Amino acid sequence: MLSRSELARLIDGPALDREIERLGKMGGGWVNAATVLSRRINWTVNWADLGPAGSRFRVVGSRGEAVLFDDAEDASIIVKLRGREENGYGSAGFGCILARDSHGRVVYAPGTLDQALEREKLSWESFGFSCRLMDLVEDEAGLLLAQDFIEGSAPTEKEIHAYMTAHGWEWQRDNRGVSPTLAHHAWRRGDIGAFDANETNFIKAAADGLIYPIDLIVWHWPS
């Protein structure tokens, strides 16, 4: 387990500053993205001093549920930092799970740290690909995950549908029991749901032409 200050020292501070500055200069909603990125890292490490240029983790982006880093010690992986809602991770928490709203429809809910680990386990079981636990941050402030880096490009929606159907998943587009904002990219197989199945969350590998899910929300179908 890492202390907050230990995690801070692993993060390339100058690289983070450059990314925040780059986002801020783009204006509009990107200013908020820069603020969220800063909050996700600095609040998670409790404003401990970040590492110097060339430190192990160099920020490369901030997606819906995580901050992404290159790992100077292992170029074969992407490192994902997830954290608490109040530290900039918003409605995702440590990663969204599936729940039901007051109307009984399947929606997203913020997951706990334990649920985030369960979600990765379900993804391994369902797709044979996901993240591995790298480390935890003290006081359950953060979760570091490692995912194999795959060189490739985004598959088309048609390719995604062919892939999911071939593996026994059923499209939930017309399921009125799923929130209409989620249904178009929602799938079910047995008692497991795979949501947010859009082009940004799959990659078609250049090496073997296969499709890999890189950021799906895989969770138990809510009862």
N, C-alpha and C positions, 0 to 999 in steps of 0.2 A: 504493500500500500504506500502511495506517495503522500507526503504532506503537501499542503498548498504551496509552500515556498519551494519545495523540490520540483513540483510541476512547473512553477513559474520559471525556474532556472533552466528548464529544458526547452522553453519557448523562445524563439528568436525574436526579441523585442523590436529591433529595427525593421525586420520584415513585417511585423504586425503594424507598426506605425506607417509604413509605406502603403500597405493595403488599405488602412483606414483613410489615409490621405487620398488615395486613388478613388475610393468610393465617394468620399465627400466632394471631390471636384466634379463628379458626374452630376451632382445636384438632384433635385426632386426627391423621389423615394429612396435614392441611393444614400442620401444623408442619414436616413433612418437605419438603413442596412449597416452603415459604418458605426452608428451608435450601438446597434445590437451586437455587432462583432466585438467591439470594445468591452461591452458589458459582459458578454459571455465568457471572455477570458479573464478580464481584470476582477470581476466580482467572484468568479470561481476560485481564483487564487488569492482572494481577499486583498487585492492591490499589492501583493508582494512584488518585489523587483523582478522583471523578466530578464531572461538571459541575453548575452551579447550577440552580435551578428555571428552567424555560423553555428548557433546552438542547434541542438538536435531536431527540434520540431519547427518547421517553417510553414506558416499559415498559407494555404492556397485557396481558401474560400470558406464561406459560411452558408450552409443550406438550411432547409426548414428545420431539421432536428439536430444538427451538429456543426461544429467547426471542423474543417478538414486541414490536415497537415501532411507535408512530405516528411519522411523520417530519414535523416542524414545517415543513420546506421543501417537502414534496410530500404533500398530503393524498390523492393518488390511489393511494398505495402503502402496503403493510405491509412493514416491514423485519424480516427474520429473522436472528438471530445463532445460528450453529452453532459447535461447538467440539470439543475433545478429550474423550475418555472420562474422563480423570482430572480434568477441570475441571467435572465435574457432568453431563456428557452421557451417562454410563453406557454401556449396551450399544448405544446408537445411534451413538456416535462422531459424525462429521460428517453422519450420516444413514444409516439402515440400507440394506443391500443384501441380495440373495438369495444363499444358499449352501446347502450340504448338511451335515447333521449326521452323526454316526457311524453312523446307521441308513440313511443315504442319502436322508433326507427333506428337502424344501426348507424352510429356516428363515431367520431374519434373522441378519445378521452386521453388526458395526460397519463403516461405510465410512470411507475416508480422505478427505482434502480433495479430491483429484483425482477420486475415485469419486463424491463428492457433486456435483461439477460435471458429471460424465458422466451422473448420474441426472437432473439437470435437463434436459440435452440430450435424453435419451431421452423424457422427459415431453413436451417440446416436439414431438418427432417423432411421438409416439404420440397426443397429445391436443390439440396446438396451444395449450397453456396450461401455464405453469409459472413458475418464478422466473428472474430475471436476476441475473447477478453484479453486485454493487454495489462491494465492496471486499474485500481480504484484510487480515488482521492479521499483523503481523510474526511470524516464527518459526513460521508455520502454527498460530498460537494460536487463530485465529477466522476465520470466513467470514461475510460480510454479503451477504444476498440480498434482492432487492426483488421483490415480487409485487403485481400490480395489485389494488387493493381493489375488491371487488364487493359491492354492497348486495343482500341477498337473505336467503333462509332455507334451512335444510337440506332436501334432497329426501327423500322416503320411500325405503325400501329397494326398493319396487316400481319407483319411478322410476329408481333407480340401475341396477337389473337391466335395465330396458328400454333405458336409455342405453348400457350396456356391450354388451348383445347387439346392438343396432342398429349398433354400431361394430365388430362382428366379434370381440368378446372371448368367450372360453369360460369359464364358471364352473368352478372347481376344487373345489367342495364335496366331491365324491365321489372325488377323486384321492388315493389312499393314499400317493402319493409326496410329498404336501405335509403338513407338520406339522398334526395335527388342530386345534391351537389357532389356526391361521392360515387353514385351508382355506375357512371360510365366507365370508371377505371377500377371497378370492384369485381372480384371473382371469389368463388367458393368451391371447395372440394371437401365433401364430408362435413366435419365439424370445424374446419379451418377456413378462415377468410384471408385473402391476399388483396390488399387495397393499395391505391395509389399506383396502379400498374400502368404507368404512362411511359412515353419514350425517354424521359429523363432518368427513369429509375431502372433501366435495363441497358446493357451494353452488348453489342455484337462483336465478339473477339476477332481481331485481325488474324490471329494465329490459326484458329480452328473453325471460324465461322459460326460457332455456337453462341447462343444467347444466354446471358447470365443476369439474374436479378441482383441489383446492387443497393437498392434502398426501398424495398417493399415493406408495407406494414402487414406483417403476418401474425395473426392472432386467432384465438379461439372464437368461434362464432357465438355471439352473445345469446344466452338463453332467454 
